[in-house]
Structures are given as structure tokens and as C-alpha cells.
Amino acid sequence: MTPLALATLNQHLLTALAAAPGETRRLFHGRGRCWPGLEQLTVDWLQG
């Protein structure tokens, strides 16, 4: 994982969390080759 990939993930999560979801939600899924260097990551939001 490169610093550029981490910056991409950070920006994506900041956008997704601008308004915290009120329910369980997938915030990021790296599979599908849309996000080079982040294919192995999945980020879920679990309100708790």
C-alpha cells in the first residue's frame, strides 16, 4: 500500500462520513480494481 493509496482512502472516508450514517453501511470496498493499491480493504460503518 502506497501513501497515495492511503490518501485516496482517507479522502473517500472523509466524504462518506461527512454525515455519519444512522445504520450499518459499507463505506469502502476496494475490490473490482477501481482503487489501485486498495484491493484488499473493506471499511464498514457499524453504529453502536
C-alpha positions as CSV (number, residue, x, y, z in Angstrom):
1,M,0.0,0.0,0.0
2,T,1.4,3.4,-1.0
3,P,1.0,6.8,0.5
4,L,-1.1,7.8,-2.5
5,A,-3.4,4.9,-2.0
6,L,-3.8,5.8,1.7
7,A,-4.6,9.4,0.8
8,T,-7.2,8.2,-1.6
9,L,-8.8,6.0,1.1
10,N,-8.7,8.9,3.6
11,Q,-10.4,11.2,1.2
12,H,-13.1,8.7,0.3
13,L,-13.8,8.0,4.0
14,L,-14.0,11.7,4.9
15,T,-16.5,12.2,2.1
16,A,-18.5,9.1,3.2
17,L,-18.5,10.2,6.8
18,A,-19.4,13.9,6.3
19,A,-22.8,12.9,7.7
20,A,-22.4,9.8,9.9
21,P,-24.7,7.1,8.7
22,G,-27.5,6.1,11.0
23,E,-27.4,2.5,10.0
24,T,-24.9,-0.2,9.1
25,R,-23.3,0.7,5.8
26,R,-20.3,-0.2,3.7
27,L,-18.2,2.9,3.3
28,F,-15.5,1.4,1.1
29,H,-14.9,-1.8,-0.9
30,G,-11.6,-2.0,-2.7
31,R,-12.3,-4.9,-4.9
32,G,-13.2,-4.5,-8.6
33,R,-9.9,-2.8,-9.5
34,C,-11.5,0.7,-9.1
35,W,-9.0,1.7,-6.4
36,P,-5.4,0.6,-7.3
37,G,-3.5,-0.4,-4.1
38,L,-6.6,-0.7,-2.0
39,E,-8.0,-4.0,-3.4
40,Q,-7.6,-5.8,-0.1
41,L,-9.6,-3.3,2.0
42,T,-13.2,-3.1,3.1
43,V,-14.5,-0.5,5.5
44,D,-17.9,-0.9,7.2
45,W,-19.7,1.5,9.5
46,L,-21.4,-0.1,12.4
47,Q,-23.4,2.3,14.6
48,G,-23.1,1.1,18.2
